[in-house]
């Protein structure tokens, strides 16, 4: 679980909220494809306006992330149109899967809907876990790298949805939120440079700690290890204490149910430790 990553200083035209992606991270996602550590990387700040950052209507995402989705779907559309012939490209079963992801982004471009963003999570998970499967060639692995950049939009959509719903979410949505923090691919450190997550794994745990623990224990134990990171309960839930910077709805729910939530976090930590010892 990533909480804070501080490596570079980024200038914006105005003070952005903690969830806004940095200029350097955005160019890594949508620019040359170079790593932020590459000497050829362009460090020019991206202009972000007050309209991009304005609170969205209920059920929608910020325009900032809509712009990101539009840039990504344009890049993916061009790449899929240029896919090589044969089983490693146009004839691969993964062509239809990426086209479906592109269609999902097309929906978001029209609706700005949190729901349409959340509905992409299972499809993204399938891509992130695709390594070594039939037809998942280097071409599709490269497209999977692009899809990782959607993590910023997804996490912010989750945060907006949790706020809109007063921290009471549908079981199916909770299950998808757990996937985001337990499957490698959604939380790319290069993309979250200098950012504070608007919601993290601990925040998802607060939504329904018993359901989260049950879901993770039904999966291979590495999922729970990814979800928990190496955080003690004190560190994991620091943002949700009275003086923390977490979402107000989650802070209120945490303070009302703190002992049970912390106990479930510790229960998962113990279970992961046991699984790690049994499966060295």
Protein Blocks (a to p, Z undefined) as FASTA:
>chain_A
ZZbdcfbdcddfbdcdfklccfklmmmmmmnopafklmklcfbdcdddfklmpccdehia
cfklmmmmmmmmmmmmmmmmmpcedjklmmpmklmmmmmmmmmmmmmmmnopaklmmmmm
mmmmmmmmmgopahiafklmmmmmmmmmmmmmmmmmmmmmmmmnoopacfklmmmmmmmm
mcghjlcfklmgoiacfbdfklmmmmommlmmmmmmmpcfklmmmmnmmadfklmmmmmm
mklcbdfklmmmmmmmmmmmmmmmmmmmmmmmmmmmmmZZ
